[in-house]
Amino acid sequence: MLRIYDVVLAMAGDAAGIAERIERRDSDLGRQLRRAMHSVALNVAEGAGNTAGHKRQRYQTALGSAREVLACVQVAQAMRYIGAVDAQALDRMDHVIATLGRLVYRRAS
């Protein structure tokens, strides 16, 4: 399994707490965050077990979903549903997005 998977699971824990806060004001946005987070973890796990093109497709889906998780948080903040989010949680999101981006967009050797 990719080393990033452990970071993804930590991100899922962060997202769960954030989703609980969001759901107090907007249940749809909280559910969307949860669905996107599920997609990140499940597609990273699936990609790790795939080969070639399918692996890249799974990581690309995970990347889009990771960006969606971050967007849900940013929208919730912009809408004033939640206040500040733990800096470590945001760092984990950025780390996952950056790592998946490198996996998806690396040049063929």
C-alpha positions in Angstrom: 0.0 0.0 0.0 1.2 3.5 -0.7 2.7 5.4 2.2 0.2 8.2 1.5 -2.7 5.9 2.5 -1.9 6.4 6.2 -2.1 10.2 5.6 -5.4 9.7 3.7 -6.8 7.8 6.8 -5.7 10.7 9.1 -7.3 13.1 6.6 -10.5 11.0 6.9 -10.5 11.5 10.7 -10.0 15.2 10.2 -12.8 15.3 7.7 -15.2 13.5 10.0 -14.8 16.1 12.7 -15.2 19.0 10.1 -18.2 17.3 8.6 -19.9 17.1 12.0 -19.4 20.9 12.4 -20.7 21.7 8.9 -23.7 19.4 9.2 -25.0 21.6 12.1 -25.6 24.3 9.5 -25.8 22.5 6.2 -26.4 18.8 6.2 -26.0 18.5 2.4 -22.6 20.0 2.3 -21.5 17.8 5.3 -22.7 14.7 3.4 -20.9 15.9 0.3 -17.7 16.2 2.2 -18.1 12.7 3.6 -18.8 11.2 0.2 -15.8 12.9 -1.3 -13.6 11.7 1.6 -14.8 8.1 1.1 -13.9 8.4 -2.6 -10.4 9.6 -1.8 -9.6 6.7 0.5 -11.3 4.0 -1.6 -9.8 5.1 -4.8 -6.3 5.3 -3.3 -6.7 1.8 -2.0 -8.1 0.5 -5.3 -5.4 2.2 -7.3 -2.7 0.6 -5.2 -4.0 -2.8 -6.3 -4.3 -1.9 -10.0 -1.9 -1.8 -12.9 -0.9 0.8 -15.4 -3.8 2.9 -16.8 -6.4 1.7 -14.2 -4.0 2.7 -11.4 -3.7 6.2 -12.9 -7.5 6.5 -13.3 -8.1 5.6 -9.7 -5.5 8.1 -8.5 -7.0 10.8 -10.7 -10.4 10.2 -9.3 -8.9 10.3 -5.8 -7.2 13.6 -6.6 -10.4 15.1 -7.8 -12.2 14.0 -4.7 -9.4 15.3 -2.4 -9.8 18.7 -4.1 -13.5 18.4 -3.5 -12.9 17.7 0.2 -10.8 20.9 0.5 -13.4 22.8 -1.5 -16.2 21.7 0.9 -14.2 23.0 3.8 -13.4 26.3 2.0 -17.1 26.8 1.0 -18.2 26.1 4.6 -15.8 28.7 5.8 -16.9 31.2 3.2 -20.5 30.6 4.1 -19.6 31.1 7.8 -20.8 27.6 8.7 -17.5 26.9 10.4 -14.6 29.0 11.6 -10.9 28.1 11.5 -9.8 24.6 10.7 -6.8 23.0 12.3 -3.7 23.8 10.4 -2.5 20.2 10.5 -5.7 19.0 8.9 -5.3 21.5 6.1 -1.6 20.5 5.7 -2.7 16.9 5.4 -5.2 17.8 2.7 -2.5 19.7 0.8 -0.1 16.8 1.2 -2.6 14.3 -0.2 -3.5 16.6 -3.1 0.2 17.2 -3.9 1.2 13.5 -3.7 -1.8 12.4 -5.8 -1.0 15.2 -8.3 2.5 13.9 -8.7 1.2 10.3 -9.2 -1.3 11.4 -11.8 0.8 13.9 -13.7 4.3 12.5 -13.6 5.9 12.2 -17.0 6.3 8.8 -18.6 10.0 7.9 -18.6 
